[in-house]
Amino acid sequence: MQTDPSQHVQLQVGPSGRAMAESMDPALLEGFQAHFNMERQAHATYFGAAIWMGERELRGFSNHFMDEAKGEQEHAAKVADYLIARAQSPELQALEAPDQSWGSIIDVMSTAFLTERDVTTSLQQLLMAAEQVCDTRSTVFLEAMVEAQIKAEHEAAHLLGRTKFADGQAAAVLVIDNELIEGVAHPAQLQ
Ligand SMILES: [Fe+2]
């Protein structure tokens, strides 16, 4: 049987030729690309923190930050998976060299808290942008990410507070370091 090419089912496709269910608002896509790279930048920041702690014999803190670094890479991958699912091409952009010149453990923990805060802010802005253009696929995806981010901020604030409480005293810092070796990093739970 002869087929007429003009009779093919017409599909909208993305830059890689992947089938696209719904096009994405250009400003929203730009925001997703920036957020994708922000998660990669957070990975680099945490890798730097793991190195800083490792150089100072703080095994628990170093392990904790390696876990955080892996977590950020997973978040970047999650955003990449989402963009591919939307037939968009995730763009790997050049990262900045993270500042590794921390003067104290409290400085490192403060950086971690601010990193989580900034990632949450970026997700919130994306969510608002997605809502404005009625991109429901994106709002569903982003709401789950914001929820996870709030937990990450809570944990970072807890570890910062606990570190401040230790006030640079070696015995107290080592107690926290041992907790982190055991993988205990969560705040108090009242429920
Ligand atoms: Fe993240």
Residues whose N, C-alpha, C, O or C-beta is under 5 A from the ligand:
A	BS01	LIG	E39 G71 E72 H75
